[in-house]
Amino acid sequence: MMASFGGSTRGHPRSRGLTGSRTGPDRATLGIIGVICAVAGFFVLGIVLGPVAMVCGWLAMGRSWAGSRPVTAVVALVLGAIDTLLAIIWLASATGPGYGVF
């Protein structure tokens, strides 16, 4: 058996402070970041900022569809999905023969 410097984990394998992560952004902040990314995605880099907004909205909702949802999380998720769809449509139409939206 190895000797330690007085710290024994035999009776308490995990301390109370190590049970959850408190260093990451909270849900309200993720919802706000998602809404900002979604609105900015309508103007620039929609193909990148749309999925980022969707991920932020999903994480702000607590990674589940059940229970109460913050409004900013739902707005970020919906606007991110619309943003991504519009970017994909725009990219598909730009590669087609007409070079127009339709």
Secondary structure, 3 states (H helix, E strand, C coil): CCCCCCCCCCCCCCCHHHCCCCCCCCHHHHHHHHHHHHHHHCCCCHHHHHHHHHHHHHHHCCCCCCCCCCHHHHHHHHHHHHHHHHHHHHHHHHCCCCCCCC
